[in-house]
Amino acid sequence: MLYGFVLYKMYNTYLIRFQLRSTEMTDITAADARKNLSEILNRVAYSKERVVLTRHGTQIAAIVPLEDLDLLTQLHTVVERRDIDDAIAESERGKTITWLDLKRELGL
């Protein structure tokens, strides 16, 4: 439960700090992005717009503000830490399997 609260607080702090008004994303074709890269980078950097690149109607990549990337990195770290804590707790409860059993379970 603590991790959910931490993630919630991180996200709200992020929204307030960067005064984000919208989480909407703009789809742009890869060909248009190639032609207008400088303008797109300015929109992302200064207006905090999120741009999704598409190719043949399929979303293939995103250009996001650095603040978004920083938040994702922080969230990943929190989730990773939770997974480590869960694994340690499981190990301390004696809920472990041998390496051979794991390989057999995974069909390796």
Phi, psi and omega in degrees: 000323180300321182295321177300318179295317180299315179297318179298314180295319180298315182294315180295320177299318179299313181298317181291314184301318184258008175046051180283131181264336187211148174250016179292151179240148179257129175272134178223137178291153179300324180294316178294322179297320179299319181287328188238032186302316182300314179296318180296316179298320177296317179298320180289313185291318188258329179260357179060030178284148175253130185239130177253126178271136179238153174223121182055038177082359181254131178290128185240337182196169178224147172245119185232159176298153179303328179298324177296315179297318178300316179297315179300321178296316179296316179298319178300318179298317179296315180295318178300316179297320179298317179297320178296314179300318179297318180294319178295315180298319178297318179297318180293334177276000178081015180268075178232161174231158181286161178300319180296319178296320179297314179299319180295317179298323180273358178073031181261000000 
